[in-house]
Amino acid sequence: MKRTQGMSENVFKLDGKVPLKQAIPLGLQHVMAMFVGNLTPLLIITGTCGIAGGEFADLQLHLLQNAMLVAGIVTLVQLFAIGPVGGNVPIIMGTSSGFIGVFNSVASTMGGGILAYGAIMGASIIGGLFEGVLGFFLKPLRKFFPAVVTGTVVLSIGLSLISVGINSFGGGNTAKDFGSMENLLLAIFVLAMILFFKHGTKGFTRSSAILLGIVCGYAAAFIMGFVLPTTGVTADGVEYTKSWVLNWDKVANAAWFEIPRILPVKPVFDLRAILPVMIMFIVTAVETVGDISGVMEGGLGREATDKELSGGVICDGIGSSFAALFGVLPNTSFSQNVGLVAMTKIVNRFTLATGAIFLILCGLCPKLGALVSIMPQSVLGGAAVMMFSSIVISGIQLITKEPLTGRNLSIVAVALGVGYGMGANTGILAQAPEFIKLIFGGSGIVPAAMVAIVLNIVLPKDSE
């Protein structure tokens, strides 16, 4: 068996046989690249819904545990396919960040709480099935989603998430010490560590920069607990624990092994959640087409087939409905892993499957979920600002993949100006019919995507 730089050449083949001693670390590299991003949306949305602590602390722990389990299972289905579900492509699946803006809007509309989270789960079940059906009809629909449309969608997703990331950067706006110098300096330290590992190191540490930055953040918060006051007093004279303090008791009390719960949150089917989320699943299908195309071109040097794209989108949808049964947010393809495949050219499905199995094992260990759940919001914010801003850059790269003709510039400009602006400033829809507010209110992603898709259809093509 030939070797390339100490590795079996089969790691660069989709179905080659790779020794376990090589497959495991290469698979773990993919897990390291997506591990934090897989759990971040859940931490943000449970916080928005107000079920991140107190009486709901155990629930959040179970949801984090389930998020790891579901990501591993759905990744295996995407890698090896079950009938039409799965594209047989080297894609890592995980909890989508793209839905954060829409889910924040749903939580705000429904007043937060367990009811709002249940509505998010109900909408995810319906929306996932809807995307699964779209996957069967993907071939005739592909012409409606060129790079200028997918790029505009990805760009609007990134823009909508930056405010979410900067909110965590300050410690979370519900924290009594929001915006304190301790929170800001901790977040800046995490961001600085990520930049150091990403640009000052090579290989494994470079690809795991976000995870290593967060580990440094944990270490910094631990040290801060010994040298700084851990409590403060509000203007009303009420004492509180500062948001950056690590709650190690939560980890100590968590079990080492536990079977994940099905339906930890009862789904609620409410049109206020279902309509905007269904449209977001159309947006997700567009993004998945881009991810699969990118990984096949970057890793194997060829275009993705219609069957691979269709199976991948179906897996996206069915996997998201499956995730909702475990109380987990929609599972979609992970763009950061697409970049990792393009950079390393390691496309072997067995290698990626070892990472998926590791995720499943993590899902059976609540102690690991508890360790993640005690992450200070400012540590999360230091990483989230970097991750979410990178999504903006990815959108720009997609838009500029094709020549910036007058037609393409008009699509991007109007979609962001009117579409994203309408969602970002919901007051403009105050006098609109209720169904319009349901679909377009609260998040700039859905209106921007709809405007881009419509303009791509109606605007005349540029002459050669």
N, C-alpha and C positions, 0 to 999 in steps of 0.2 A: 504494500500500500504506500503510495507516494505521500510525501509530507511537504507542507508549505510553511516555512518559518516555525517548525516544530509542531505544526498541527496537521491532522489528516486533511487531505484535499477534499474529502467528502463533506466537510463543513460548508463548502461553497456550492454544494449540490443539494437540490430540494429533498431528495430521497436517499442520499448516501448513508452508509453505516458509519457511525462515529463512536469511538470508545467512550464509556461513561466518564472516565477521568477527564476527558476533554469536553464532553457535552454538558456536564453539570456546571462548571464555572462559566462557560459561555452562555448557558441558559440563565444562570443567576445574574449575569450582566444585564440581560433584558429586564429581569425582575427589578434590579436596582434602578434602572432607568425609568420605570413606571410605577414603582411601589408607592412613592409619596403622592404622585398624581392620581393614583387609583383611590386613595382615601381622602384626599383634600376636598373634593366636592361634597362628600358626605359630612365632613366636619363643618363645612360652611353652611350647608342647607339645614342640618339639624340645629345649628346655632341660630340661623334665621327664623326657624320655626319655634325656637325656644325649648327644644327638647335635648339640649346638650349637657345638662347637668341636673342636680337636685333629684327629684323623683324619677327622672328619665335617664339617669346616669347609666344604669344597667342596660337600658334599651339601646343607647348609643353604642355601648360596648358590643352588644350582640350584632348591631348593624355593621360595625367595622369588621367584625369577625366574618360575617356573611359576605361582605364586599370582597374579601380576599378569596373565599371559597368560590364565589360565582365567577370572578375574573379568571380563575384557573380552569374551571369547567368550560366556560364559553370559549376560552382560548383554544382548548383541545378540540372543540367542535369546529372552530374556524380552521385549525391546522389540518384536521383529518376528515371532516365532513360526515354528516349523518344524512344520507339521501341528498336532497337539494339544499339542506341547511349547512352552510360552510363552503368556503371557496377553495379549500386545499392550498391556502396561501400562507407564507411566513409572516403572519400578522399577530401581534399581541393585543388582546382585548382587555378593556378595563372601564371603570366608571368614568363617564364623559363629563368634561368640564364645560362643554358647549351648552348644556342645559341649565347652568347655574343662573344665568340672567332670567330665563323664563320661570324657573322654579322660585326665584326670589320674588318675582312679580305675583305668582300664584299665592305664595305664603302671605304677601302683603294684602292681596285682595281678600283672602279668606281669614285674615286676622291671626295667622300663625297657629301654633299648638299642634296637638296630635291629629286633629281633624284636617288641617292643611297638609300635613305630611301624608295622611291617608289619601287625600285627593291627588297628591303628586304620584303616589303608587298606582291609584286607579287609572290616572291619565297615562302613565307609563305602560300599563298592561295593554290598553286600547291602542296607544300610539305605536307600540312595538309590533303588534299584530298588523297594523296598517303599513308600517315600513316593510314587514315581511312580505305582504302582498305586492308592494311596489317592486320588490326585488325580482318577482316573477316576470314583470313587464319592463325590466330595466333596459333591454336592448333598444326598443323604439323610443325610450325616453332620454337616452344618452345625449342626443343632439341638443337638448334643452339646457345642458349643464356644461358649457365650455369653461375654460380656465378663468375667464373674466368673471363668470357668475360664482364659481366655487371660491375664487380668491376674495371676492367681495363679501361672501358669506363668512369665510374664515376671519377676514379683517374685522367685520362687525362683531363676531364672537369675542375676539381679543379686546376690542374697545370696550365692550360691555363688562368684561371681567376685570379690567384694570382698577375700577373703583372698588370692586369687591376685595381685590388684593391689598389695596392701600388702606382699606378699612381694617383688615387683619394686621397690617403693618403697625397700626397705632394701638393694637391690643384688643380690637373688637369694640364697636361703638356702644355695646351694652355694658362694657367694663367700666367700673367706677374710676379707674385710673387710665381711661382711654387718652392716648396722646401724651402720656408721661414720658419724661426723658429716659427712664429705664426701659420702657417698651420700645421707643424709637431706636435707642442705641443697640438693644438686643437684635432688632430686626435688621439694622444696618450691618451689624457684625455677621449675621447669617448670610446676608447678601454679599458681603466682602469675601467670606469663606467660599461661597459658591463660585465667585469670579476667580478666586485663587486656584481652586481645584480645576476649574474648566480651562483656564488659560495658562496656569503655571505648572501643570502636571500632564502626563500622557497616559494612554491606555485605560486601564480599568478605573483608576481614580478620576480621570477626566470624564468618562462616560457616566460616572456615578456622582457627579459634582453636587447635584441637588440633595441627594441623600446624605452625603458627607457634610454638606453645609448645615443640614438640620441636626445631624448628630453633634456638630460643634455647638449649635444653638442650645441643645439639651445640656451639654457640658457647661456652657456659660450660665444658663439659668440655675443649674445645680450649685455652681460656685457663688452666684449672686445671693442664693439663699443663706449662705454663711456670713456674708460681709455686708448685706443691706437689710433694712427692715422689711419684713414680709407682710406687714399689715399697714393699713392707712386709715384715716378718719375722714368721713365725708363732711361737707359743710354743716350737716345736721347733727354732727357728733356721733355718727354710727360707724363702728369699726368694721373693716372689710379686709379680706385677703387679696393681695395684689394679683393681677391676672397672669403674671409671668411665673408665679410660684408653682413648682411641680408637686402634684398630689400623688405621692408614692403609695399612699394607703390603697388607692384604687387599683394599682398594679398588684400589690400584696394580696388583696382580697379576691382577685380574679383566679379562676380555675386554670389548671394546666391543660386540661382536655375537656371538650364539651361538644356534643352534637349540635350543629347549627339549627336554629328554629325556623320553621316555615311559617309565613304570615305573622311575623312579630308585630306588624302594624296592619290593621284591617283596612283594605282598600275602600276608598270612597269615590264614587263615580259622579263627578260634578262638572257640568259643561264649562264653568269658569276656568277649570284646569285643563279639560280635555281638548278644547279647540286650539288654544295656543300651543299646547304640547304636540298635538298631531302635526301642526305646520312645522314645528321644530324637528320632527322626525323626517320630514322631507329634506330639510336642511342637512340633517345628519347623513341621509342617504347620499347627498351630493358630496359631503366631506369624505365618506367612506370610499366612494368611487375614486376620489383623488388619492387617498392613502394607498389603496390597492394598486392603482396605476403606478404610483411612486415607488412602491416596494418591488414591483415586478421589473420596472425599468432600471431602478437603481441597483437591485440585487442580482437580477438574472439577465439584464440587458435586452428585454423584450417587452412588448405591450401585453397588458392583461387581456385574457380572452373574455368573451361575453359570459361564459359559464362561470369563470372565476369571480367576475364582478357581481353577477347575479347571486351566486351562492354566498358571497361575502356580505352583501346587503341584506339578504334573507337572515343570515346568522346575526347580523346587527339587530334586526327587529325582533326575532324570536328570542335572542339572548337577552334583550332588554325586558321583554315581558317575563321571562324566566327570572331575571334579577328582581323584578318588582314583587314576585311571590316570596322573596326572602327579605323584603323591605329595603332593597338596594336600588340606587339610581340607575338609569339606563347604561348598558354596557356597549361601547363602540370601539372601533379601531383606534389605537394610540399612535398619534403622529410622531411623538418623540422616538418610538421604537422603529418607525419607518425610517427616520433619519439615521438611527443606529445601524440598521440593515444596509442602507445605502453607503454608509461610511466603512463598515467592516466587510461587506459582501457576504456575511455569514447568513445563509438562507435555509440551512438544514432544519427540516421540520422536527426531527427527533431532538435536536439540540434545544430548540425553542420549547418543546414539550416538557423537557426537564424543569424549565422555569415555571411552566404552568402547574406541574405537580407540586413544586415547592409552595406555590400560592395556595393550593388546596390544603396542604399540610398546615400552613399558617392559619387557614380558616378554621381549623380544628383546635386551635390553641388561643383561648380568650385572653391569656396573659399578654400576648403580643398585641392584640387589639387594644387592651387597656393601656399599654405603653404608648401607643400612638394617640389614644384619646386624651391623654394628659398634656399633649403638646401645647405650649403657650401660643396664643393667637399671634403674638408678635414674631415668634419663630416661624410659624406657618406663613405669615405675611412676607417675611424676608425672602422666602422661597417662591411664594405665589406671585409676587410682583415680577420676578424673573420669568416664571413659567408663562404667565398670562401675556406679558409683553412680547414674548417669543411667538405667541400665536398671531399677534399683529404683524410681526415680520414675515411669518409664513404666508399670511394673506397677501402681503405686498409682493412676495416672490411669485405667488401663483398668478396674480394680476399681470405682472410684468413678464410672465412666461411667453405671452403672445405680444405682438407689436401694439403699442398704445395708440391705436388709431382714434380718430375723433369719435367714432361710435363707442368704442370701449371706454374712453374717458367719460362720455356722457352717462353710460351705464353705472360706472363707479361713482361719479359725482352725484347723480340724482339719487341712487340707492342709499348712499351715506348721508347726503344732505337732507332729503325728504324722509326716506325710510327710517334710517337710524335716528335722525333728529326727532321724528314723530314718536318713536318708542322711548327715547331718552327724556323727552319733555311731555309727559302724559297729560298735562293740563290742556294741551291743544285739542284733546279728544273729549273734553268735558261735555260738550253738547252733541256728541256723535251717538248714533244708536248703540244700544247695549252690546250687540254682537260684534260691532267694530271695536269697542273698547276691550272686549274679551280677547279678541285675536291680536290686536296691535298694541294694547296698553301695557306699560310696565317694562318692556324689554325692547331694545333697538334691533335685536337679531331678526325676529320674525318679519317686521315690516321691511327691513333692508333686503332680506332674502327675497321676499315676494316682489318688491320693486325691481330687483336685478333680474329675476326670472322673467317677469312680464316685459321689461324693456328689451331683453335679449330676443324675445319672440317678435315684438312689434316694430322695432327699429330696423330700417332697411340695411342690408349688408353693405359694407364698404366695397367699392369697385376695386378691381385689381390694380 
